[in-house]
């Protein structure tokens, strides 16, 4: 017989012996084996191996089937929760070094400090809710700023 047909049949032999082949594949094995001594010997060996297998204890088989069924009924674990936690940790800066020497100094503006008790918020302090201070700009600087903000059309 040719090597290609023998290769195909040899792959089918374990399932043939175990009774797990489709009818068309069973026919392929049954037609090939009578004409090929090597495949017939391999089929005989597979039958001996199958016959010499020990049967599992019934209690073990039942326990395995129950375990498989319990795993099958459990909800699938999604990893989106772990991914979201990792992203949140990075966003919050948890991974930043706690070494004070490695931290970048930050200049905090004076208006960011808490107001002491008794201080009065002045409406004319030039900086309200983050608005820039324009009081010190000249007319030319204000016109240039207006020109830049309007896209150069002023």
Backbone torsions as a table, in degrees:
resi	resn	phi	psi	omega
1	UNK	NA	163.2	-179.7
2	UNK	-84.3	156.3	-175.8
3	UNK	-65.6	-32.1	-178.9
4	UNK	-65.7	-45.8	179.1
5	UNK	-66.2	-40.4	178.9
6	UNK	-63.6	-41.2	179.3
7	UNK	-61.6	-42.7	179.2
8	UNK	-64.1	-45.4	-177.8
9	UNK	-66.8	-39.4	179.8
10	UNK	-63.9	-32.5	176.2
11	UNK	-71.4	-27.7	-178.0
12	UNK	-85.8	-20.1	-173.4
13	UNK	-56.7	-47.8	-179.7
14	UNK	-58.2	-42.2	178.6
15	UNK	-72.8	-30.3	176.1
16	UNK	-63.3	-47.2	-179.8
17	UNK	-65.9	-36.9	-179.4
18	UNK	-80.4	-4.8	178.0
19	UNK	75.3	29.1	-176.8
20	UNK	-111.4	17.9	-177.4
21	UNK	-98.5	150.0	172.5
22	UNK	-71.5	160.4	-175.5
23	UNK	-59.7	-37.5	-179.2
24	UNK	-66.4	-38.9	179.0
25	UNK	-72.3	-32.7	175.9
26	UNK	-61.6	-42.3	178.6
27	UNK	-62.2	-38.7	178.9
28	UNK	-61.3	-46.5	-178.9
29	UNK	-66.2	-45.9	-177.4
30	UNK	-65.0	-31.7	178.3
31	UNK	-77.6	-30.5	-174.3
32	UNK	-84.6	-42.2	-171.8
33	UNK	-59.6	-41.2	-179.1
34	UNK	-62.2	-25.4	-178.1
35	UNK	-97.1	-4.2	-175.6
36	UNK	-127.5	111.7	-177.0
37	UNK	-65.3	-38.9	-178.3
38	UNK	-65.6	-45.0	179.8
39	UNK	-69.2	-34.3	176.6
40	UNK	-64.2	-40.1	178.3
41	UNK	-65.9	-40.0	179.7
42	UNK	-67.5	-37.2	176.4
43	UNK	-63.7	-41.9	178.7
44	UNK	-63.8	-42.2	178.5
45	UNK	-63.2	-42.3	179.4
46	UNK	-63.1	-36.9	177.7
47	UNK	-67.4	-38.5	177.6
48	UNK	-65.0	-44.1	-179.8
49	UNK	-62.5	-43.7	179.6
50	UNK	-63.9	-41.2	-178.9
51	UNK	-68.7	-27.5	-177.0
52	UNK	-89.2	-1.0	178.5
53	UNK	-67.5	143.3	174.3
54	UNK	-81.9	141.9	177.1
55	UNK	-80.6	137.9	178.7
56	UNK	-69.6	149.2	176.9
57	UNK	-60.7	141.2	-177.2
58	UNK	-56.7	-36.8	-179.4
59	UNK	-65.0	-38.3	179.7
60	UNK	-66.1	-43.3	179.5
61	UNK	-62.2	-42.0	178.6
62	UNK	-63.7	-42.7	179.3
63	UNK	-63.4	-41.9	178.8
64	UNK	-63.1	-44.0	180.0
65	UNK	-63.9	-39.9	176.8
66	UNK	-64.2	-40.9	179.3
67	UNK	-63.8	-43.9	179.2
68	UNK	-63.2	-41.7	-179.4
69	UNK	-66.3	-39.2	179.7
70	UNK	-67.5	-36.8	177.1
71	UNK	-67.5	-37.7	-178.4
72	UNK	-67.4	-31.6	-177.7
73	UNK	-86.9	-12.8	177.9
74	UNK	-72.2	144.9	179.0
75	UNK	-66.7	149.4	-180.0
76	UNK	-67.2	139.9	178.9
77	UNK	-83.5	127.9	177.2
78	UNK	-103.6	140.8	-177.1
79	UNK	-96.5	7.9	-179.7
80	UNK	-66.5	-30.9	-179.7
81	UNK	-64.7	-42.8	178.8
82	UNK	-67.6	-39.8	178.5
83	UNK	-63.8	-42.6	179.9
84	UNK	-64.4	-39.0	178.7
85	UNK	-65.5	-39.0	179.0
86	UNK	-66.1	-41.1	179.0
87	UNK	-66.4	-40.6	178.9
88	UNK	-64.2	-40.0	179.1
89	UNK	-63.1	-40.6	177.8
90	UNK	-67.7	-39.9	-179.2
91	UNK	-66.2	-34.9	179.7
92	UNK	-82.4	-7.6	176.8
93	UNK	80.3	25.4	-179.6
94	UNK	-65.0	-27.9	-177.7
95	UNK	-79.9	-1.4	-179.5
96	UNK	-73.0	144.1	-178.4
97	UNK	-60.9	140.9	177.4
98	UNK	-93.3	6.4	178.2
99	UNK	-74.0	118.1	-177.8
100	UNK	-59.8	-30.1	-179.2
101	UNK	-71.2	-25.5	-177.5
102	UNK	-88.1	-8.8	-177.7
103	UNK	-79.7	145.8	-179.2
104	UNK	-84.6	128.7	178.6
105	UNK	-68.9	143.1	-178.5
106	UNK	-120.9	128.7	175.4
107	UNK	-84.4	118.0	179.7
108	UNK	-98.4	123.4	179.8
109	UNK	-65.9	156.3	-176.5
110	UNK	-60.7	-33.4	-178.0
111	UNK	-72.6	-11.1	-177.9
112	UNK	-82.7	-14.1	178.9
113	UNK	-72.9	155.2	179.2
114	UNK	-65.5	146.0	178.3
115	UNK	-77.8	128.9	177.6
116	UNK	-70.3	154.1	179.0
117	UNK	-62.5	132.6	-179.6
118	UNK	97.8	-16.4	176.7
119	UNK	-71.6	149.4	-179.3
120	UNK	-112.7	135.9	176.7
121	UNK	-80.6	118.1	-178.5
122	UNK	-93.1	132.7	-178.3
123	UNK	-77.2	-16.8	-178.7
124	UNK	-104.6	27.8	-178.1
125	UNK	-78.8	-4.0	175.5
126	UNK	87.4	-9.2	-179.4
127	UNK	-140.6	102.7	-179.8
128	UNK	-121.1	123.6	176.9
129	UNK	51.5	40.8	174.4
130	UNK	84.0	6.0	179.6
131	UNK	-71.9	140.6	-179.7
132	UNK	-72.5	158.5	-179.0
133	UNK	-92.8	117.7	-178.4
134	UNK	-106.4	-0.9	-174.0
135	UNK	-60.0	-34.7	-175.1
136	UNK	-88.5	0.7	-178.0
137	UNK	-83.7	143.2	176.7
138	UNK	-77.4	168.4	178.8
139	UNK	-61.8	-40.6	178.9
140	UNK	-63.4	-41.7	179.2
141	UNK	-65.6	-38.3	177.9
142	UNK	-66.6	-40.9	177.5
143	UNK	-64.1	-40.2	178.0
144	UNK	-64.5	-41.9	178.1
145	UNK	-63.5	-43.7	178.9
146	UNK	-62.5	-39.4	178.1
147	UNK	-62.6	-44.0	179.6
148	UNK	-65.8	-41.1	-178.1
149	UNK	-69.6	-31.4	-178.9
150	UNK	-89.8	5.3	176.5
151	UNK	85.8	20.4	175.5
152	UNK	86.8	11.2	-177.7
153	UNK	-96.3	-6.6	-176.9
154	UNK	-86.3	NA	NA
